[in-house]
Amino acid sequence: MGCCGGGGMPPLAVDYPAPDFKAQAYHDGSIDHHLSLSDYRGKWVLLFFYPLDFTFVCPTELVELGAMREDFEKENCQILGVSVDSVYSHMNWAEADKKIKDLGFPLISDLTKEISDAYGVLHRDGMSLRGAFLIDPDGILQSYTVNNANVGRNAQELLRTLKAFKTGDLCPASWDQGKETLGKA
Protein backbone atom coordinates (compact mmCIF):
# COMPACT_ATOMS: atom_id res chain seq x y z
CA MET A 1 0.00 0.00 0.00
CA GLY A 2 0.97 3.66 -0.16
CA CYS A 3 3.90 4.76 -2.27
CA CYS A 4 5.94 1.64 -1.75
CA GLY A 5 3.48 -1.24 -1.31
CA GLY A 6 0.99 -1.47 -4.11
CA GLY A 7 1.68 1.29 -6.59
CA GLY A 8 -1.36 3.26 -5.45
CA MET A 9 -1.55 6.74 -4.01
CA PRO A 10 1.24 7.68 -1.63
CA PRO A 11 0.37 8.15 2.02
CA LEU A 12 -0.59 11.66 3.08
CA ALA A 13 2.41 13.77 2.16
CA VAL A 14 3.33 17.32 1.32
CA ASP A 15 3.50 17.97 -2.44
CA TYR A 16 0.90 15.27 -3.19
CA PRO A 17 -2.85 15.67 -3.74
CA ALA A 18 -4.83 16.17 -0.55
CA PRO A 19 -7.43 13.44 -0.02
CA ASP A 20 -10.80 14.57 -1.35
CA PHE A 21 -13.97 13.91 0.61
CA LYS A 22 -17.71 14.48 0.47
CA ALA A 23 -19.48 15.23 3.74
CA GLN A 24 -22.26 17.07 5.50
CA ALA A 25 -21.47 20.44 7.02
CA TYR A 26 -23.17 23.01 9.19
CA HIS A 27 -22.75 26.59 7.99
CA ASP A 28 -24.58 29.86 8.57
CA GLY A 29 -27.59 28.22 10.21
CA SER A 30 -28.13 25.44 7.70
CA ILE A 31 -26.92 21.97 6.81
CA ASP A 32 -25.15 21.34 3.51
CA HIS A 33 -25.32 17.68 2.57
CA HIS A 34 -22.79 17.72 -0.25
CA LEU A 35 -19.68 19.68 0.69
CA SER A 36 -16.41 18.37 -0.76
CA LEU A 37 -12.81 19.53 -0.82
CA SER A 38 -12.93 19.68 -4.62
CA ASP A 39 -15.67 22.35 -4.33
CA TYR A 40 -12.87 24.74 -3.39
CA ARG A 41 -10.50 24.13 -6.34
CA GLY A 42 -9.06 27.46 -7.37
CA LYS A 43 -8.79 28.59 -3.73
CA TRP A 44 -6.41 27.83 -0.94
CA VAL A 45 -7.99 25.77 1.84
CA LEU A 46 -7.16 25.61 5.52
CA LEU A 47 -8.60 22.24 6.56
CA PHE A 48 -8.73 22.47 10.33
CA PHE A 49 -9.44 19.39 12.48
CA TYR A 50 -10.46 19.70 16.13
CA PRO A 51 -11.40 16.99 18.68
CA LEU A 52 -15.03 17.68 19.63
CA ASP A 53 -17.79 20.26 19.93
CA PHE A 54 -18.66 21.58 23.41
CA THR A 55 -15.09 21.27 24.72
CA PHE A 56 -12.59 23.70 26.21
CA VAL A 57 -9.66 24.32 23.83
CA CYS A 58 -11.59 23.86 20.57
CA PRO A 59 -13.73 27.00 20.81
CA THR A 60 -10.66 29.14 21.50
CA GLU A 61 -9.15 28.01 18.20
CA LEU A 62 -12.36 28.23 16.19
CA VAL A 63 -13.23 31.67 17.55
CA GLU A 64 -9.71 32.92 16.74
CA LEU A 65 -10.05 31.59 13.19
CA GLY A 66 -13.50 33.12 12.90
CA ALA A 67 -12.12 36.48 13.97
CA MET A 68 -9.40 36.16 11.30
CA ARG A 69 -11.67 34.71 8.59
CA GLU A 70 -11.56 37.89 6.50
CA ASP A 71 -7.74 37.87 6.64
CA PHE A 72 -7.76 34.35 5.20
CA GLU A 73 -10.39 35.32 2.62
CA LYS A 74 -8.17 38.22 1.46
CA GLU A 75 -5.58 35.53 0.69
CA ASN A 76 -8.15 33.52 -1.32
CA CYS A 77 -8.28 30.90 1.42
CA GLN A 78 -11.36 29.05 2.65
CA ILE A 79 -11.35 27.74 6.22
CA LEU A 80 -13.07 24.39 6.78
CA GLY A 81 -13.46 23.02 10.32
CA VAL A 82 -13.77 19.26 10.83
CA SER A 83 -14.62 17.09 13.83
CA VAL A 84 -16.12 13.64 14.34
CA ASP A 85 -19.33 15.23 15.66
CA SER A 86 -22.61 15.21 13.70
CA VAL A 87 -23.90 18.26 11.86
CA TYR A 88 -26.65 18.35 14.50
CA SER A 89 -24.05 18.62 17.25
CA HIS A 90 -22.40 21.48 15.28
CA MET A 91 -25.80 23.14 14.94
CA ASN A 92 -26.63 22.74 18.66
CA TRP A 93 -23.20 24.09 19.63
CA ALA A 94 -23.68 27.11 17.38
CA GLU A 95 -27.14 27.73 18.82
CA ALA A 96 -25.74 27.52 22.36
CA ASP A 97 -22.70 29.74 21.72
CA LYS A 98 -22.99 32.91 19.62
CA LYS A 99 -19.22 32.95 19.03
CA ILE A 100 -19.47 29.57 17.31
CA LYS A 101 -22.60 30.63 15.42
CA ASP A 102 -20.75 33.63 13.97
CA LEU A 103 -17.62 31.79 12.74
CA GLY A 104 -18.47 32.34 9.09
CA PHE A 105 -17.02 29.05 7.85
CA PRO A 106 -18.38 25.50 7.54
CA LEU A 107 -18.06 22.88 10.28
CA ILE A 108 -17.83 19.48 8.62
CA SER A 109 -19.17 16.30 10.19
CA ASP A 110 -16.82 13.32 10.07
CA LEU A 111 -19.07 10.80 11.82
CA THR A 112 -17.59 7.93 9.81
CA LYS A 113 -14.08 9.12 10.79
CA GLU A 114 -12.95 8.50 7.21
CA ILE A 115 -11.74 12.08 6.68
CA SER A 116 -9.79 12.11 9.95
CA ASP A 117 -8.28 8.75 9.05
CA ALA A 118 -7.33 9.89 5.53
CA TYR A 119 -5.54 12.91 6.99
CA GLY A 120 -3.79 10.88 9.71
CA VAL A 121 -5.40 12.70 12.64
CA LEU A 122 -7.73 10.01 13.97
CA HIS A 123 -6.74 9.36 17.58
CA ARG A 124 -7.11 5.90 19.07
CA ASP A 125 -9.91 7.24 21.31
CA GLY A 126 -12.01 8.07 18.23
CA MET A 127 -11.60 11.85 18.24
CA SER A 128 -9.60 13.91 15.78
CA LEU A 129 -6.28 15.34 16.83
CA ARG A 130 -5.66 19.03 16.17
CA GLY A 131 -4.54 19.01 12.54
CA ALA A 132 -4.15 22.03 10.27
CA PHE A 133 -3.63 21.38 6.55
CA LEU A 134 -2.86 24.06 3.95
CA ILE A 135 -3.99 22.93 0.50
CA ASP A 136 -3.19 24.97 -2.60
CA PRO A 137 -5.68 25.93 -5.35
CA ASP A 138 -4.72 22.81 -7.34
CA GLY A 139 -5.58 20.52 -4.41
CA ILE A 140 -1.94 19.84 -3.46
CA LEU A 141 -1.05 19.60 0.22
CA GLN A 142 1.59 22.24 0.96
CA SER A 143 1.86 22.12 4.75
CA TYR A 144 0.44 20.46 7.81
CA THR A 145 0.84 20.42 11.57
CA VAL A 146 -0.72 18.04 14.05
CA ASN A 147 -0.99 18.63 17.79
CA ASN A 148 -2.31 16.37 20.50
CA ALA A 149 -5.71 17.37 21.87
CA ASN A 150 -4.51 19.42 24.84
CA VAL A 151 -2.62 22.19 22.93
CA GLY A 152 -4.29 24.64 20.58
CA ARG A 153 -2.81 26.14 17.43
CA ASN A 154 -1.94 29.73 16.54
CA ALA A 155 -4.11 31.16 13.75
CA GLN A 156 -1.59 33.96 13.14
CA GLU A 157 1.09 31.37 12.37
CA LEU A 158 -1.25 29.53 10.00
CA LEU A 159 -1.93 32.79 8.16
CA ARG A 160 1.80 33.65 8.07
CA THR A 161 2.57 30.23 6.58
CA LEU A 162 -0.16 30.67 3.96
CA LYS A 163 1.23 34.06 2.95
CA ALA A 164 4.74 32.61 2.71
CA PHE A 165 3.57 29.87 0.34
CA LYS A 166 1.72 32.41 -1.76
CA THR A 167 4.92 34.38 -2.45
CA GLY A 168 6.24 31.53 -4.59
CA ASP A 169 9.66 32.43 -3.21
CA LEU A 170 12.07 30.87 -0.76
CA CYS A 171 11.09 32.22 2.64
CA PRO A 172 13.54 32.18 5.57
CA ALA A 173 12.65 31.26 9.14
CA SER A 174 10.33 33.80 10.77
CA TRP A 175 9.56 35.41 7.39
CA ASP A 176 6.54 37.66 7.50
CA GLN A 177 4.75 39.71 4.88
CA GLY A 178 6.77 42.80 4.05
CA LYS A 179 10.11 41.15 4.78
CA GLU A 180 12.49 40.11 2.03
CA THR A 181 12.39 36.60 0.67
CA LEU A 182 15.45 34.70 -0.52
CA GLY A 183 14.39 34.72 -4.16
CA LYS A 184 12.49 32.35 -6.39
CA ALA A 185 12.17 28.72 -5.45
Sequence and secondary structure as in RCSB ss.txt:
>XXXX:A:sequence
MGCCGGGGMPPLAVDYPAPDFKAQAYHDGSIDHHLSLSDYRGKWVLLFFYPLDFTFVCPTELVELGAMREDFEKE
NCQILGVSVDSVYSHMNWAEADKKIKDLGFPLISDLTKEISDAYGVLHRDGMSLRGAFLIDPDGILQSYTVNNAN
VGRNAQELLRTLKAFKTGDLCPASWDQGKETLGKA
>XXXX:A:secstr
 HHHHSSS  SS TTSB    EEEEEETTEEEEEEEGGGGTTSEEEEEE S SS SSHHHHHHHHHHTHHHHHHT
TEEEEEEESS HHHHHHHHHH HHHHT  S EEE TT HHHHHTT B TTSSB EEEEEE TTSBEEEEEEE TT
S   HHHHHHHHHHHHH B   TT  TTS    B 
